[in-house]
Amino acid sequence: MYICICKAVTDSQIQTAINDGINTRKALHQCLGIGSDCGKCNRHVRELVNKNNVPTGAIQAII
């Protein structure tokens, strides 16, 4: 699904970037150009980033 219509960026492209270590909205903007034109995608991008960022303490608790 397209998340950023202005730059034609899909959720799978954003997910791939997050999996590759680009895990902030600012870094995603620099990498993919998202969120700079109309800004309507910022909420969805933030949700994807938040969903995929697990706090370090939570990882240690799982181990």
N, C-alpha and C positions, 0 to 999 in steps of 0.2 A: 504494500500500500504506500502511496506517496505521502510523505510527511511534510516535505517542503516542496510546494508546487512551483515556487519561483525558481528554484535551482534543480528541480526534477530529481530530488533525493528520496529514496525509499527507506522504509523502516529496516529492511534487511541490510542496506548499505550502512545505515547508522549502527546497527547491531554489529556488523563486521568491524567497523571502526572501533567501537567500544571493546570488542573482544581483542582487538589488536593493541589495546592500551590507551586509546584516545577516550578518556573517561570524564571529561568536563564539557559543559556546553560551549565554553570559550574555545577549547581545543577542537571540538567538532566544527565550530564556525570557521576556524582557521584552516582546517583540513578539507571540509566539504562545502564551505560557503553558506551554510544554512543559517537562518535567523537574521540575515542582514537586510533583506528587502522589505517585506511587509510585516514580518515578525509573528505571523499567525502560527507558525510551527513551533515557536519557543516552548509552549506548554507541553507539547508532545515530546519534544526533544528532552526537556527536563524530566519528564516521566520515565523515558527510556533510560536516561542516565541514572536516575534514582533507583530504578528497578534493578539495575545491573551493578551498582556500587554497594558492596557488602562491607560494613565497617570491619576494620582489622580485628577488633575484639570479638566480633561474631564469628570470624573464621577460627580464631584460637579456641573459642568455646566449643565449636564443632569437632575440632581435632581432639 
